[in-house]
Amino acid sequence: MAQMMRPTKPSTGLLATDGKRHPLQDTLLAVTAVLGLVSIVTAAFPSLHFLTSWAGLVGVLTGGYGQFISETTRERFGLVLGLGASAIGLFFGMAHGGLIGNFHGFVGG
């Protein structure tokens, strides 16, 4: 009957399924999600390619590091969503003009 006596699950936050706090991972998740959202929204405007591509690049980098150190499935799920949005924004930003911007003929002529 020992299997019948399970300890009750501790009340955890939305992102910590193991009962522990993960402030760094939660912060990286929030930053990646915000940058992914900014990158995806500004991708609709070709004149904002500078903001789109940089937000996408930083979002991909923070999301990649967050995936590397994440500890729970919920963190990884949110990071994958933010990474996908950041990557799509990065691709559109690169297609519309890239990371550098227009230097009136000096870059990409």
N, C-alpha and C positions, 0 to 999 in steps of 0.2 A: 503494500500500500504506500510505499514511499513515493511512487510516481504521482500519487494523488495530491501530495502536499507540495505544490509548486509555489515559489515565492511570487508575490504580486509584482507586476511590472511597475517600475518607477515611472512617475509622471515625467515625460520628456517633452522637449520642445518640438517644434514642427520638423526641424532638420536633424535632430540628434536621436536616432533610433536605438542607440546603444546605452542611453541613459547618461551620457557624459556631455559636457559642453565643448563645443568646437568653435571658438570665436574667430580664429583665423580662417578656417574653411568657410564659415558662414559669411565672413566679410568678402572673401574672394568670390563666393557665389553671387553675392549682391552686386559687386563691382562688375563681374562678367555679365550678369543679366542686364544691368543698366547700360553698359557699353554696347551690348548686343542690340538692345532696343533702340538706342541712339543711332547705331550704325544701320539698322534695317530701315528706320524711319527716314533718315537723311539720304538713303540710297535712291529714293524716288526723285531727288532733285540733283541733276547732273552738275549744277554749279557748286554744290556742296561736297564735291568729291574729296577735297582735302580733309574735311571733318569726318566724312564717311570712312575713308580708308584708314586714317589714324585711329579712330574709335574701334574699327574692326580689328586692326592689328593688335592694339593693346588688349582688346577683349579676348582675342585668341591666345595671347601670351598669358594673361592672368587665368583664363580658363584652363589652359594646359597645365600650369603650375598647380591650380586647384585640383585638377584631376589626379595629379601626381601625389598630392598629400591628402586627398579626401579619404574619409574613413567609413562613411555610411552610403547606402544606396540612394537615399534621398538627395544627398549632396551631389552625387555623381549625376543623377537625373537632371537636376537643375543646371549643373555645369554643362552638360551636353546640349541642353536647349540654348543656353547663352553662347556656347561655342559655335553652334550652328548658325545662330543669328549673326554673330560677329563675323564669321567666315563669309556668309553671303554678302553682308555689307562690305567687307573688305574686297571681295571679288568685284562687286559693282563699282566701288570707289576706284579700284585699279582700272576698270574698263572705261570709266569716265574721265580719267586724268591722272590718277596715281597719288602717291604720297608726297611728291615734291611740290606740285602746283605748276602753274603756267609762268614761265619766265620769258614769255614773248619771243620764242624762237631759240632760246638757249638750250632747252631740254625738249627733246621729242619733236623738234622743228616742225 
